[in-house]
């Protein structure tokens, strides 16, 4: 019996450890990887006396991101507002009154048989209302890295910013596809000009864990039919 109880305690300890790991694991939907190293530079060619070189940027080329490993600053200017409301109502009323007609000559007339009757009333009322509203504003900046260059020249960028505050951490993640023509001379682009944009703002720490439902509660919610 003690051995069985020890095994049971070990199982519960393992489940608690797994649940703790799942809380600490930060899942994300942004494009992976969130950083990339630049392509290794080719071996320098022998000097020929010309000012033109194929192994470096042009003398008159700006510093906007265009290669894997280059960085790009995203100006987050997301603002979404949506609202929806609905209203429905229905009424129904019915009355039924049934009486026994007076028939002369029946023996039961003396006991009031001809006064037997039935009446029924039915009233149904339905009223439903619904409303939903959302107002999201997200401003700030985050610098991302070019992780891929498409054949048409578009840049796939991804990156994150981590800020540690006391006992917790804040994560700002961003990824998307940037058209190089939208990149300004200061190497920035508006988030509203990024295709397939994915923006995340998450946190970790004991405050975030306190707001997360435990694994056993989630299991009961999936199993219980009510």
N, C-alpha and C positions, 0 to 999 in steps of 0.2 A: 504493500500500500504506500509506504513512503516513497518508493521509486516512481510509482505512477504520479504522485503529487509533484515530485521534482520535475518529471517530464512535462507536466501540465504548466508549471511555472516557467520552465524554459521556453515552451511554445509561446506563452503570453509575452515573455520578455523579447523574443524574436519579433513578434508582431508589433510590439511597441517601438522596437528599433527601426523596423521597416517603415512604420508610419512617420517616425521622426525624420527619416531620410527623405521620404516623399514630401514632407513639408519644407525641408531645406532645399530640395531640388527646384531650380527655377526653370520652368518650361517657357518656351518662347515660340512665336510664330514668324519671326523675322527671318529673312533669308540667311542661310548659313554658307560658309563661316562668316562671322561678324568682323573679321579682319583678314587681310591678305598681305603677304610680303611682295615687294616689287620683283619683277622678273630680273634675274641676274644679268648684269651688264656684260656685253660681249667684250672679248679681248680687244684692248686698244690697238688700232691699226698704226702702222708706222707713219710717222710724220712725213708728209709730202710737200709741206710748205704752203698748203692751201688752208684758208680759214674755214672751209666747209668740212664738217665731220658728221658721219652717219651714226656715231655712237653716243651722241649727246644732243640735247635740245638745241634748236636753232638760236642764233644770237638774237633774232627778233621775235622769238616765240614767247607768248605769255605763259603764265604759270598756272593756268586753269587745269583742273583734273582731266586727264584723258587716258591714262595708262593704269594697269593693275598696280595697286599699292599706293596710288595717289590719294590724297585726302581732299574732302569736299565738305564745306560747312552748310548745313541745312537750317534754314530759318523756319521754325515751327509756327505756323499761323493758322492752325486748324480751328474752325468755328462752325459748329453744326447745330441747327435748331430745327426741331420737328414737333408737331403737335397733331393730335387726332382725337376726335370725340364722336360719339354715337349716342342716339336716343331712340328707343322703340317702346311702344305701348299698344296694348290690345285690350278690349273689353267685350264681354259677352254676357247676356242675361236672358233667361228663359223661364217661363211660368207655365205650368201645366195644371189644369183643374178639371177633374173628372167627377161627374155626379150620376147617380142612378135616377133615371127618369121615373115620373109618377105613373104607375100602372094601376088602374082601378080594378077592383074585384079580386085582388090577391089577398090571401089570408094574412100575409105578413104585414099588410098595411096597418093593422092594429098595433104592431110593435115597431113601426117606423122603418121598415125595410126600404121603403121608397126614399128615405132620407140619407141612405148610405152614399158617401162621396169620398174622393181622394184629391189631394192637391200637393203639388211639388214645385219648388222654386230652385233655380240653378243660376248662380252668378260666378263668373270667372273674370279675374282681372290680372293682367300682366304688365309690368313696367320694368324696363331695363335701361340702364345708363352706363356708359363707359367713357373714360378719358385717359389719354396718355400724353405725356410731354417730356421732351428731352432737350437739354441745352448744355452743350459741351464746348468749352473754350480751352485750347492748349497752345500756349505760346512759349517760346524759348529758342535755344540753339543747341545743336548737337553736331559734332564733326564725325563724318563717316569715312569709310575707306572704299575705294573702287575694288571690288572682288572679281569682276568679270567685265569684258568689253565685247558687246555683241557685234555681229558682222555689219550691221548698219551704223555702228558707231555709238549707239546708246550704252550707257554705263549702268551696271548693276552695282549698287552701293549698299553697304550695311555697316552698322556700328552701334555702340552703346556708350552711355555715360553712367558711372557709378558714383554715388555720393553717400558717404557714411555719416549718419547722424546719431550720436549717442549709441544706443544699443541696436540700431537697425540700419539698413541700407536701402537706398532708393536707386532704382534702375530705370533709365530712359533708353529705349531701344528704337531704332529706326532703320528701315530698309526700303528699297524701291528702285525703279528704273528711271534714270535721268537722261534727258535729251541734252547733249552738250551745248546746243544753241541757247538754252535757257540759263546757262551758267554765266554769271556776271564776271566782270574783270577782276572783282575782289574774291573770286572763287567761292561764291555763295549761290544758292538757289532756294526759291520758296518751296515749302512742302506741298503747296497746292499745285505745283507744276511737276510733281513727281508721279509717275505712273506706278500702279501696283504698290502704293505706299502702305506700309505697315508700321504703326506707331504704338508703342507700349510704354506704360508707366506703372511699374510694380515696385513692391517693397518686400523686405525680408526682416525677420527679427521677431521678438516675442509679441509685439503689437499685432503684426500680421498673422502670427500663429494663433493668437486669441480670436481672430476673426475667421479662422478656417475651421470648418466642421471636421470632427474626428472621423477616422476610418470606420469605426464601428457604427456611428450614426449614419454615415453614408450607406453602409451595408444594410442597415435596417430600412432606410428609405427605399432602397432598390428591391427589398424582399417583401415588405409589408404591402398588402393590397389596398390599404386604406390610408 
